[in-house]
Amino acid sequence: MFNLFSASAPVDPHAPNFHPVSSAYKPEELFGELEPKDTEWSCPGGFAVETQTFYHFLEDGTSLMCQVIHSAVGVWYPTIQFTSKIYNPNTKERTWKSINVTNFVTPPPGLDKRSSKADQFSITHKSKPGSDTPESYLLTANLGDDLQITLDISRSASIPGFKVGKGPKGGFSYYGPDLKNPEGYMVHRFWPRTHATGMLVHKGQAITVNGPGMFVHAIQGMRPNLTASRWNFACFQSEQHGGVSAVQMDFTTTDAYGRKGSGSGFVTVSVGGLVLGGKLAAVTAETKWPDEEYAQGGIISRAVHSKKARDPETGYDAPAELTFRWAAPSLLPDAQGPIDATLAVDVGTPDAYKGLIEKVDVLAEIPYVIKTMVNYVAGTKPYIYQWQNPTTLHVNLPAGIIPGVSDKVEVEGTLYNEATFIS
């Protein structure tokens, strides 16, 4: 019950009320190898959204996304969705499925909470310690008469999963003035490069899956309209040079959360990782405070809308070009030195977008019960722009990471990226 006579000390309205993971660790402490508990379902109560998402590219360039979403809204029973999007850039065909699943269970009998199942899908985590692929997921989903999915998704021993920072608090950004009792949190855990094999059966046609991708487990431990006002996401994958990946997750807080309390927000947190030569080579994390310019040198993790154009359909100044950058010391003991990687992608303008998969109207997709609890600013409509384009990753790196490369390399690959506007 609310207590008018609470004994707690008053909070300084100018005290920091956002504590970004990107400022919590020294450069040499950024790599936190994932522990088994990190990818277990936590199924938090209160207001929270937890997701497990798998992104992959097929041999013909088709992209495939599979996601499980666990949405908790106060005292209501959680809503669990399975969503999948398939996009063929050659035919421009787009397939989208979103179903509310029934009888969700984690852990399934005989398994731990890294596995889950429902009537419409199962995701089984498998461990093979000491092997070339020490972890994998077997994913099966029946999403209707016209789409069935079976995937075996594995990660290589040379590409451990990571979070920013070691230990149980690694990966977490916290909201609120009291770190011991935060108002909310955000956390991401990554497998930056995976390999999927398997089969899609779409409209009765069997499609072979064999290609690279990534996996991310994330939790927004607060109402999603309070955690962030903007998002950027990048998943670059290439089969060149023994396997190259560049992944980045970037979000900007609302004005309510910053280092001087409410009104000092719009803090940008960016975390990412680089896989070079089939090995995890770098982990990046950077904070951009609204009253400071980007720092020169050091650890760099950035998603910049380097060109913008007003989109009359959404009302947002959407990116026409994006530039992603990663810079950090090499994690490989036999190939020490700085790594710096950049990619730029021209996504066109609202009247002629390049590689646009979809503009997702967020409010049209989230469950009704969540929609009624989330108060978006009047007149704003959250949108996610999703693109897929060929692009080139430019990398400066020390000798010994990629055989035959001693200073710089250009890697051709495919970029799936998102730009999200919440408010």
N, C-alpha and C positions, 0 to 999 in steps of 0.2 A: 504494500500500500504506500502511496506517496506520503512522505512525512514532512510537514511544514517546519518541523524543528530539527532538521537533520544536523548532526554534529560535525559533518565533514567541513573542512576548511574551504573558504571561497577560492575559486580558481581565478588566477590572474588572466583577464581577457586577452592579454598580449603574450601569454605563454605559448611556446610552440605546441601545436596540436596536430602536427603531422611529422612522422619519423620514418623517412624513406630508407629502405634496405640499401639503396645505392649509395648512401652516406654512412652506413653503419660499420663498414669493414675496410681494413687497409687493402691496398692493391694486391698484396701477396696472400690475402685471406679471402679473395672473392670466390674462388672455386670451392664449393662445398659439394662433395660427392653425395649423391642420393643414398639414403639408407632405406631399408625395406618399408619402414613406417611412413616415409614421405609420400609414397604413391598408394597408400591405403586410403580407401574412402573414409572420410571423417563424418560425413552426414551431419553437419552442424545444425543446431536449432536456431531459434530467433529468426533474424533476417539474413539469409546467406544464400549464395549461389556457388555450387561446386561443379566443376566440369572435368571430364577427361576427353581429350580431343586428339584424333589421329588424322594427319594430313599426308597424302601420298600422291605421287605422279606415276602414271602408267607409261608404258614404253611408247605409246603413240602421242604422249603429251597430255592425255586426259588427267584431270585432277579429281581426287576423291577425298572427301572429308567425312569422317564419322565422329559423332559426339554424343556423350551421355551428359545430361544436365540434371542435377539434383537441386531443386529450388525449395528453400524453406521460407515460409512467410508466417512468422509469429506462431500462434497456436494452431494454425491450419496444418492438416496433414501435408507432408511434402509432395510436390509435383515432380515426377521424373519423366524426362523426355529422351527419346533417341532421335537424333537428327542426322541426315546425310545429304550431301550435295555432290553431284557428279557434273563435271563440265568438260565437254570435248571442244577444244579450241579450233579444231579442224572443221567441224560441222556446226559449231556454236550451240549445240544442243545442251540444255541445262535440265538436270533432274533434281528435284528437291523433295525430301521426305521429312516430315516431323510428326512423330506420334507420341502420345502420352502412353507410357508403358504400364502394364499391370503386374502386380505381384513381384515388385523389385526386391531383391535380396542381396545383402552383402554382409558377411561372406557366404557364398554358397556352401553346402555341406562338404566338409573335407578340405576346404580351401581357406586362405586368409583373405583379408579385406582389400587386397590388391585385385581381387576378382569380384565380379558381380554378375547377376543374371536377372532376367524378367521373362515373362511369357514370350516376348518378341525378340529377345537377344540374349547372348551370353558372352562375357569377356573373361577368359581364364588366363591368369598369370602363371607362367611356367619358369622355373629356375633350373639352370644347368651350370652350377659353379665350376670354374676351371676350364670351361669350354670356350670356343671362339665366339659363341653367342650365349652369354651367361643368363640373359633374360629375354623372354618373349611373351607376347599375348596372342591367344587364339580368339578371334572375334567372329561370331556368327550372328547374323541378323536377318529376320524375315519381316520386311517392311511393307508387305502387301503382295498381291498376286503378281505385281510387275517388277518387284525388286527384292532379290535375296543376295546377301553378301557373306563370303567366307574368306577371312584373311588370317595369315600367320605373320605377325609383325615382330621382328627381332631387332636387337641392338648388338653391335659388335663389342667385344671386350676392350678394344682400344678406344671406345667412345662411351665412357661412363655417363650416366645421367647426372645432371647438376642442378644446384640452386645457388643463389648468391649467399655465401657465408656458410660455415660449418655449424653443426649442432641443431638442436630442436627449434631454434629461432631463426635459422638460416632461411632466407627467402622472403621473410615477412617484412612488410611495411605496416606501421601501426598508425591509427587515427585516434585523436583525443589527447588531452594534456597529460594523462596519467598512464605511463607505459605499463604499470602493473595491472591496471584495469582499463584496457583500451576500449574505445567506443566501437572500433571495428578494425579490420585488417585486410591486407591483400597479400597473396602468396602465389608464386609460380614455380613449378618444378619441370625440368625439361629432359627429354631424350632428344638431342639436337639432330641426330641422324638415325633413321631406322631403315629397315628393308622389309617390304611387304611382298608376299606371294599369296596367290589364291585366285578367287573367281568372283565375278559379279554375274548375276543372271538378271538381265534387264529386258523386260518385255519378251521373255522367253529366249533371248539371245545370250549365250555364254561369252563373257569377256574376261580374258586372262589379266590378272594383276601381277606385275613383277617390276618393282621400282622403289626408289628412295622416298623418304619422307621424314616426319618428325612426330613426336608425341609430347603433349603438355598437359599437366595436371594443375588446375588453378582453383583458388577459392577467393571469392569476394565476400568477406565476413561482415557485411553491412548492406543496407539498401543500395542497389547498383547505381541509382541516380545520385548517391552521396559519395561514392568512392571515386568517381572519375567524371570529367567533362569531355575528355577526348581520349582516343586510343589510336595507336598505330601498331601494326603487326607485320612482320616480314618472315617468310620462309623461302629461302633460296636453296635449291638443290642442283647438284651437277654430278655426273658420273665420271667427269674428267679427273685426272691426277689422283686416282685411287679413291675418289669420293670426297667431295667438297660440299659443305653446308654452311650457311650463315643465317642465324635465326635471331629475331629481336622482338621483344614485347615492351611497349612504350605506352605510358598513360600519364595524363595530366589531371591533377586533383581539381575539384571545384574550388570556388573562391573561399569556401568556408574553412579549408584546411591548409595551413602553411606554418612557417616558423615564427610568426607573430600573431597567431590566433586567427579568428575569423576575419576575412577581408584581406588576408595575406597569401591567399592560395594561388591556384594555377601553377603548382609545382609539377615539373615533369620528371618522372622516374623512368629510366630505360635500362633494361637488362638484356643480355644476349650472349651468344656463344658462336665460336668458329670451329668447324671441323675442316682440317686440311690434310690431304694425303691419307684419309681414312682414320685420322686420330683427332681427339679433342685437343685443340691447340690453344684456345684462349677463351676466357670468360670475361665479359665486360659489364660494367654498371656505372651509370652516371646520373647525377641529379642536376637539373636546371632550375635554379631559383628564379622567380619572376623579376627580381630586382638586380640580377646579375647577367652578364654576358656569358656565353659558353667559355670555359677555360681552354687555354691553348696547351696542347701536349697532355701527358699523363694518360689516364684511362679515359677512353672515349666510347660512348654508346649513344648513338643519336639517330633519330628519325626526323628529317626536316622536310617540310613542304617547300621545296625550293622554287616552285612556281605555283600560283593559285589562280582560280577563275571562279567567279560567282555562278553557282548552279541554280538557275531559276526554279527548277523542280523542287529542290529541297530548301533553298534559301541560304545554304552554307557556302563559304569560300572554300571550295573543295580543291584538293591538290591537282595540278596539271603535270607536275613533275615531283618525284620524291627522291631524296638522297638518304641512304642509310650508311652509317659508318661504325666500324668496330676497331678499337685500338687497345692493346694490352700486352704485357709481357707473355712470351711463350710459356705454356705449362709443361713443355716436354724437356726433361732434364738433359737430353743429349742434343738439344737444338735450342739453346737459350738465345734471347734477344727480343727486340720489339716486333710486334705484328701490327699491321695497319691495313684494313680492308675497307673498300668503298664500293657501293654500287648506286647508280642513278637509273631511274626508270621514268620514261616519258609516257604518261597515261592519257595524254590528249586533253581535250577541253569538253565541257558539257555537251556541245553540239556534235562532237566527234571523238568520243572516248576510244582509247586503244586498249583492247584486252579486258574491257569491263565485263565481269561475269554478271553482276547484279548490284543494284542499290537496294539493300534490305531495309524495309520499314520495320523497325524493331518492335514497335507497339503492336503491329499486326501479327507478330510471331510469338511473343512471350505469352505464357498462360494467363488466362483471364484473372485468376485470383491474384497474381502478382501485379497485373496492370492496375487493379483497384487499390493496391497498397502503395504503389510507387507514384509519387506526385512529381511529374515532370513540369518544368517551368511552362506556364501558359503560353501557347503560341509556338512552342518548339516541338519538333518531331525528331526523335532519334533515328539516325540512318547509319548503316554500315555500307561503305563502298568496298567492293571486292573485285580485285583485278588479278589477272594472270598474264604474264608477258615474258618473252625471252629477254635476257639481259646479261651483262658481263660484270663479274666481280673482279675488281682490281686489288691485288694483294701485294704488299711489301712484307717480306718475311726473312728470317735467318736461314742459312743453309742447314740442310739435314731434315727438314720437315717433309718436303716433297722431293723425291729423287730427281736429281738433275737440275733442280731450281735452287739458286743461291741468293737471289735478292728480290726479284719481283716476278709476278705471273698474272696473266689474265685468264679468267675461268669463265667459260660460257655455260649458262645454265638457265633454269626456269625459276621465276619469282612469282610466288603467290603472296599478295599483300592486301591488307585491309586498312582503311582509314575510317574511324568511327567518330561520329559527332553526337554527343548526348544532349548538350545544352548550349 
